[in-house]
Amino acid sequence: MAVGVFDLFTVGIGPSSSHTVGPMRAGAVFARELRESGVLESVAGLRVDLYGSLAATGKGHGTFTAVLLGLEGFDPEKILPAEVEERLASIADTGKLNLAGGILLDYTLEDMVLHPLTVLPRHTNGMKFQVCDAEGNVVREATFFSVGGGFIVREGEEDAALEDLEESKKELPLPFRTAAELMGRCSSKGLGISDIMFINERASRSEEEIREGLLHIWAVMEACVETSLKREGVLPGGLKVRRRSPDWLERLLKEDKDRNDPKYWQEWVNLIALAVNEENASGGRVVTAPTNGAAGIIPAVLYYALNYAPGMDKATQRDRDDVVVKFLLAAGAVGVLYKEQASISGAEVGCQGEVGSASSMAAAGLAEVMGGTPGQVENAAEIAMEHNLGLTCDPIGGLVQIPCIERNAIAAAKAINAAKMALWGDGTHRVSLDEVIVTMRETGKDMSHKYKETAMGGLAVNVVEC
C-alpha cells in the first residue's frame, strides 16, 4: 500500500522502531503464518539468525527480546509494557518459548545465532526464521529486513512490494513522490500540504476515522510523557543514565507556575522531548514518529504549537484538535518524501535519517499550523534537514540513550527555529527539499558502517561505558 500518515505514526514499544518494533512485527508475521498454514503442530525446533546491525546492537536495542515476543504472536501496536515484562520473565524462568501461542519449545535468548559482521544484500537489518519437525526437516523458513520506522520487507518480495506500492499510489486522488510533485498539487488545487495529505488519506479511511486516528496518536504521545514524568531513577542497560525529566518538571513548575511564560518555551520543549525518549529508552509505549529513536521531536514541537503559537491561548478544544490533525498530516506528507526517496533507518543512513527526518517533519508541521504557505512549509522542512546532514548514529553501548535522548531535544528546537526562519521568508529559497533529501540519501551511502547503528565508531567506542 502507498505510505500514509498511519504508517509513519504507529504505536509500539521502545527502544527502537527498526531494532525492536520491526523485528517483533516480523516475528509476529512468521508466527501467524505458522498457525494459518497448518504446520505449527509439526514444529519441534526453531532457529533464529540475526545479521548486521540487528546482531551488533540488538542487545541494547531490545531486538532479541522483541523477536521472542513476536514469535509468541504479540504485535508491537497492542502489547503493553506489563505484558512484555511478564512474558520475558516467563521465558527466562522456564526456558520455554510459546511459539505462535500454541507450541512450547525449549528456546531462550542464548539460542539466537548472531552475525554482526555479515550484512545481507537487501539491508543491514536482516533476520531469518526457520522451524523444523522432529526429524530435523525444515518445514518453513523466511527472511525479513527491518528497514526503518517499524517497516519490514520479506526477502524475495521486494519487487512485488514496490509494484504494489506503485499500484496503490494510482488509487490516490493526489499522489506524490517528490516535494516538487507535492508543491505542484498544492498549486494546481489551491490547497495546503495538510489538505493534500488529508484527501489522500480519505482514499482508505473516512474523515472521522482520520481525525480520530490522529487524535489517538497524539493521546498516546501525551500519555507517554505523563508516564515518563512519574518515573525516577536510572534507565536500564548498564550506562546508569539518570532520568532527568521528573526533576526538570519540578523545577519548571516552580519557576513557571502558570505554565505560560513565553521565556520558558524552550525548557518545556526540552522537557517533552527528554521525557518521551527516556520512556522509549526504558522500553515504554511510544509513537514511532517516524522512528522510536526520534520519537520525542514531533510531540515536543507539537506541544510548542499548542502552547506558544499565536492565538492558542484563546483556542477551544476543537481548535486545538484541529491543530493536532493539521500538524500531523503536514508532517506525515514530508515523512512520505523521506520514506520514498531516501530512508528513515539509522542503520541505513545514520541518524540523519531518524532525527533529521523527524526534525524536518516537525518543522513542516509547525510552519503549516502557523499559517505558512506550501512554499514556506517546504522551506521549513528543507532548513531542518539541511542542518542535520551527515548526522551519525553511534549509540554508546548500543543503547538508545546517549546521544539519542538529548539529540531529540536539540532537534526539536532546531525544527522550531527552521519553521520560524521559513515563515519570515516568502517561500523562495536556493536549495529545494528534494535536493536535500537526495543529498541525505547519498551521504548515507557514503557514510562508514561504523556510524550507522553498529556501535563500532564515534561516541560508542570513544566513551567508556562504565
Secondary structure, 3 states (H helix, E strand, C coil): CCCCHHHHCEEEECCCHHHHHHHHHHHHHHHHHHHHHCCHHHCCEEEEEEEHHHHHHHHHHCHHHHHHHHHCCCCCCCCCHHHHHHHHHHHHHHCEEEECCCEEEECCHHHCEEECCCCCCCCCCEEEEEEECCCCCEEEEEEEEEEECCEEEECCCHHHHHHHHHHHHHCCCCCCCCHHHHHHHHHHHCCCHHHHHHHHHCCCCCHHHHHHHHHHHHHHHHHHHHHHHCCCCECCCCCCCECCHHHHHHHHHHHCCCCCCHHHHHHHHHHHHHHHHHHHHCCCEEEECCCCCCCCHHHHHHHHHHHHCCCHHHCCHHHHHHHHHHHHHHHHHHHHHHHHHCCCCHHHHCHHHCHHHHHHHHHHHHHHHCCCCHHHHHHHHHHHHHCCCCCCECCHHHCCCCCHHHHHHHHHHHHHHHHHHHHCCCCCCCCCHHHHHHHHHHHHHHCCHHHECCCCCCHHHHCCCC
